[in-house]
Amino acid sequence: MALKATVFKVQLQIADMERHYYQSHSLTLAQHPSENNERMMVRLLAFALNASDSLSFTKGLSAEDDEPELWDKSLSGDINLWVEFGQSDEKWLRKAAGRARQVQLFCYGGRSVPVWWKQNEQALQRYQNLSVLEISETSVAEMAKLVNRTMQLQCNISDGQIWLSDAEHSVLIEPLWLKKAG
């Protein structure tokens, strides 16, 4: 019998001073049995940084081969934003860059990220619509401490810093931009 996803309910209040976006979102996150809390929280962080009315999670690790885990699709079906997680291979990112207006890759994993970046940087530089962010191992571990089946989180974004907080804890996240689109 296959293991089922664990469901998390999230009330996320976003104050993004950089984009002038101030909104509350009620989210349901499905955590695949093979997904850890750290990865799930990086997905939630990516949502907060790109939040809009049309941004949505797909089936995640259970998604079709031609879908990202998080995307922003227009009403006409065009993909405005394709978001990936981890240390994707160049072939997959090339496919994403060809299908979407913007692609973001959120890398995490501590010391393995610089090794992966060194191996892939030259190939990825040619994709003008690709941004690559590294989230530090410390930040990811601290975000994972916020995990509960029901979460009420506040996310404040300003001057390249992100504060993710619940009623008891606050986590400072300072993404390192390895590559910016454009």
C-alpha positions as CSV (number, residue, x, y, z in Angstrom):
1,M,0.0,0.0,0.0
2,A,1.4,3.4,-1.0
3,L,2.1,6.0,1.7
4,K,-0.1,9.1,1.6
5,A,0.9,12.7,1.7
6,T,0.8,14.5,5.0
7,V,-1.4,17.6,4.8
8,F,-0.4,20.9,6.4
9,K,-2.7,24.0,6.7
10,V,-1.0,27.3,6.6
11,Q,-2.2,30.8,7.2
12,L,0.5,33.0,5.6
13,Q,0.5,36.8,6.0
14,I,2.9,38.4,3.6
15,A,4.3,41.9,3.8
16,D,6.6,42.3,0.8
17,M,8.0,45.8,0.9
18,E,10.1,45.2,-2.2
19,R,7.0,44.4,-4.4
20,H,4.5,46.4,-2.4
21,Y,2.5,43.2,-1.9
22,Y,0.5,42.8,1.3
23,Q,-1.8,39.8,1.5
24,S,-3.0,36.9,3.5
25,H,-3.1,33.4,2.0
26,S,-4.8,30.2,3.2
27,L,-2.7,27.4,1.9
28,T,-2.9,23.6,2.0
29,L,0.5,22.0,1.6
30,A,0.8,18.3,0.8
31,Q,4.1,16.8,1.9
32,H,5.0,13.8,-0.2
33,P,6.2,10.8,2.0
34,S,9.7,11.3,0.6
35,E,9.8,15.0,1.3
36,N,11.3,16.3,4.5
37,N,10.2,19.4,6.5
38,E,13.2,21.4,5.2
39,R,12.2,21.0,1.6
40,M,8.6,21.8,2.3
41,M,9.5,25.0,4.0
42,V,11.7,26.0,1.1
43,R,8.6,25.6,-1.1
44,L,6.6,27.8,1.3
45,L,9.4,30.4,1.2
46,A,9.3,30.4,-2.6
47,F,5.5,30.9,-2.5
48,A,6.0,33.9,-0.1
49,L,8.6,35.5,-2.4
50,N,6.5,35.2,-5.5
51,A,3.0,35.3,-4.0
52,S,0.1,36.4,-6.3
53,D,-3.5,35.4,-6.9
54,S,-2.4,33.1,-9.8
55,L,0.5,31.4,-8.1
56,S,-0.2,27.8,-7.2
57,F,1.4,24.6,-6.0
58,T,1.1,21.6,-8.4
59,K,1.1,18.0,-7.3
60,G,4.7,18.5,-6.2
61,L,6.9,15.4,-6.3
62,S,3.9,13.5,-7.7
63,A,3.6,16.0,-10.6
64,E,3.8,15.1,-14.2
65,D,7.2,15.3,-15.9
66,D,6.3,18.5,-17.6
67,E,5.1,20.5,-14.5
68,P,7.0,22.4,-11.9
69,E,6.1,22.2,-8.3
70,L,5.1,25.8,-8.1
71,W,3.9,28.0,-11.0
72,D,2.1,31.1,-12.0
73,K,-0.1,30.4,-15.0
74,S,-2.1,33.0,-16.9
75,L,-5.8,32.4,-17.7
76,S,-4.7,31.6,-21.3
77,G,-2.4,28.8,-20.0
78,D,0.9,30.6,-20.5
79,I,3.4,29.9,-17.8
80,N,4.6,33.2,-16.3
81,L,6.8,31.7,-13.5
82,W,8.2,28.1,-13.1
83,V,9.8,27.4,-9.8
84,E,12.1,24.4,-9.1
85,F,13.8,23.2,-5.9
86,G,17.0,21.5,-5.1
87,Q,19.9,21.0,-7.5
88,S,18.2,20.4,-10.8
89,D,20.1,19.3,-13.9
90,E,20.7,21.6,-16.8
91,K,18.5,19.6,-19.1
92,W,15.4,20.1,-16.9
93,L,16.1,23.8,-16.5
94,R,16.5,24.2,-20.2
95,K,13.1,22.7,-20.7
96,A,11.6,25.1,-18.1
97,A,13.4,28.1,-19.6
98,G,11.9,27.3,-22.9
99,R,8.3,27.0,-21.6
100,A,8.1,29.8,-19.0
101,R,8.7,33.6,-19.1
102,Q,10.6,33.3,-15.8
103,V,12.3,30.4,-14.0
104,Q,13.5,30.3,-10.5
105,L,15.6,27.6,-8.9
106,F,15.8,27.5,-5.1
107,C,18.9,25.6,-4.1
108,Y,19.5,24.3,-0.6
109,G,21.7,21.5,0.8
110,G,24.7,23.2,2.4
111,R,28.1,22.4,1.1
112,S,26.8,20.5,-2.0
113,V,25.4,23.7,-3.5
114,P,28.7,25.4,-4.4
115,V,29.9,22.1,-5.9
116,W,26.7,21.8,-8.0
117,W,26.9,25.5,-9.0
118,K,30.5,25.2,-10.1
119,Q,29.6,22.2,-12.4
120,N,26.5,24.0,-13.9
121,E,27.2,27.7,-13.8
122,Q,28.6,28.0,-17.3
123,A,25.7,26.1,-18.9
124,L,23.0,27.9,-16.9
125,Q,24.4,31.4,-17.7
126,R,22.9,31.2,-21.2
127,Y,19.3,31.1,-19.9
128,Q,18.4,34.8,-19.6
129,N,15.0,34.1,-17.9
130,L,16.6,31.9,-15.1
131,S,17.3,33.0,-11.6
132,V,19.1,30.8,-9.1
133,L,18.9,31.4,-5.3
134,E,20.8,29.6,-2.6
135,I,19.1,29.3,0.8
136,S,21.7,28.6,3.5
137,E,21.6,25.3,5.4
138,T,21.2,27.2,8.7
139,S,18.2,29.1,7.4
140,V,16.6,25.9,6.1
141,A,17.1,24.1,9.4
142,E,15.6,27.1,11.3
143,M,12.6,27.2,9.0
144,A,12.0,23.5,9.6
145,K,11.6,24.3,13.3
146,L,8.4,26.3,12.5
147,V,6.6,23.2,11.0
148,N,3.3,22.2,12.6
149,R,0.3,20.6,11.0
150,T,-1.5,23.9,11.3
151,M,0.8,27.0,10.9
152,Q,0.1,30.7,11.3
153,L,3.1,32.4,9.8
154,Q,4.1,36.0,9.0
155,C,6.6,36.7,6.2
156,N,8.2,40.2,6.0
157,I,10.4,40.9,3.0
158,S,12.6,44.0,2.8
159,D,16.0,44.9,1.6
160,G,16.9,41.4,0.5
161,Q,16.1,40.0,3.9
162,I,13.1,37.7,4.8
163,W,11.8,37.3,8.3
164,L,9.6,34.2,8.6
165,S,7.8,34.0,12.0
166,D,5.2,32.2,14.0
167,A,3.9,33.2,17.5
168,E,7.1,32.1,19.2
169,H,10.0,32.1,16.8
170,S,11.5,34.3,14.0
171,V,13.9,33.1,11.3
172,L,16.1,35.5,9.3
173,I,16.6,34.3,5.7
174,E,19.1,36.0,3.4
175,P,19.0,34.3,0.0
176,L,22.2,34.4,-2.0
177,W,21.5,35.1,-5.6
178,L,23.8,32.9,-7.7
179,K,22.2,34.2,-10.9
180,K,19.6,36.8,-11.6
181,A,17.4,36.7,-14.7
182,G,18.0,39.3,-17.3
